[in-house]
Amino acid sequence: MIAKYKFFCLKNIYIFFTILSLIIFFFSTARAEAKAFEIENIEVSKPFEMGFNKNKVIDDGFKKAFDELVSLIVNSSDRKKVKGVKLSEIKAMIESFSIKEEKFINQVYFVNLGVSFNKKKIFNYLEKKNIFPSIPLKKKLLFLPIIIDEKQKELLVFSNNKFFKEWNNNIKNFHLIEYILPTEDLEDLNFIKNKFQFIEQYDFKQITDKYYLKDSIVTLIFKNEKEIRVLSRITINENVIIKNQSFSNIEINDLEKLGEIINKLKTNYEDYWKDINQINTSIKLTLTIKAQNLDNSKIMNFEKILNDTEQIYNFNISKFDKNFTFYRIIYNGTPDNFLNSMSLNSFNFNTQNKIWVLK
């Protein structure tokens, strides 16, 4: 009788863990397939006239969404490689789309779309074009533009500084960097002017530290009669690089020409940020990791991190039993990069054996 009772209990425990494993499996599979790039607020319009075709308008939206995605994750020098992409190729990389809003105003049809692109297919497409994409991480930093009039021997920091006034105009959806401009502080102004003689060598730390932002760009715009020379001191993650650009026959009082310079500088800064976060999709490291089934919330959170990590090319459950769930992960990077990335999210592993164990 006791033996039957024990058998009954063991049988129920086995059924419980089997059902739990199946639940984990189905939820994991759903999330593993959910990796996508979401592009929102794509606005397209077309006159409502003879031959109007709503599908063609939506197709235009797909092209626009793809262009925005490329601008978001691809360095500017590589974008020309995807020009002329066929609509059929774009559609093959779309997982889903939704019409957020549509309306007719003065015989014009307006539509607002949200388009979801499959990350794996996007990465495969870009890899075939020999393009390494970047993680689309937003970045907030302090931006301080200073005009140095070499003829007048004066500095323009706040007033009469058109770069300061115009910099945050014309912000694009695909811009990853948010620029925080300093307040017009008389003390800072006098301090900077006192550094005129060696301003190219000065680190500006006394000013940037006031804003509690670790990262900054200080842009020195040297103006003379023939050209504008721009020296950018970029500080990100405690690394400092200096970039130089020159612009000939430019009048910065011309707002259109000024806008062109600003756009080129922003592109330069965006490219540098993308280079820092580039994903080497040619590296496909295969990992097998097992996790205990006892802590369901930990497993769910682990899968969420896997799903949200851009360098994870793919992951799925390869098998499971009553004790463990086994994951097969394909990672675009080195084992150390993977371990560091997971450690930032409080996940650590025993790596002594071929199959790593989630601690």
Secondary structure as GFF3:
##gff-version 3
##sequence-region A 1 359
A	DSSP	alpha_helix	2	32	.	.	.	ID=ss1
A	DSSP	beta_strand	36	47	.	.	.	ID=ss2
A	DSSP	alpha_helix	54	73	.	.	.	ID=ss3
A	DSSP	three_ten_helix	76	82	.	.	.	ID=ss4
A	DSSP	alpha_helix	87	92	.	.	.	ID=ss5
A	DSSP	beta_strand	94	105	.	.	.	ID=ss6
A	DSSP	beta_strand	108	118	.	.	.	ID=ss7
A	DSSP	alpha_helix	119	128	.	.	.	ID=ss8
A	DSSP	beta_strand	139	149	.	.	.	ID=ss9
A	DSSP	beta_strand	154	156	.	.	.	ID=ss10
A	DSSP	alpha_helix	162	166	.	.	.	ID=ss11
A	DSSP	beta_strand	177	180	.	.	.	ID=ss12
A	DSSP	alpha_helix	186	194	.	.	.	ID=ss13
A	DSSP	three_ten_helix	196	198	.	.	.	ID=ss14
A	DSSP	alpha_helix	205	208	.	.	.	ID=ss15
A	DSSP	three_ten_helix	209	211	.	.	.	ID=ss16
A	DSSP	beta_strand	216	223	.	.	.	ID=ss17
A	DSSP	beta_strand	227	236	.	.	.	ID=ss18
A	DSSP	beta_strand	239	248	.	.	.	ID=ss19
A	DSSP	alpha_helix	255	276	.	.	.	ID=ss20
A	DSSP	beta_strand	285	292	.	.	.	ID=ss21
A	DSSP	alpha_helix	296	308	.	.	.	ID=ss22
A	DSSP	beta_strand	312	320	.	.	.	ID=ss23
A	DSSP	beta_strand	324	331	.	.	.	ID=ss24
A	DSSP	alpha_helix	335	343	.	.	.	ID=ss25
A	DSSP	beta_strand	349	350	.	.	.	ID=ss26
A	DSSP	beta_strand	356	358	.	.	.	ID=ss27
###
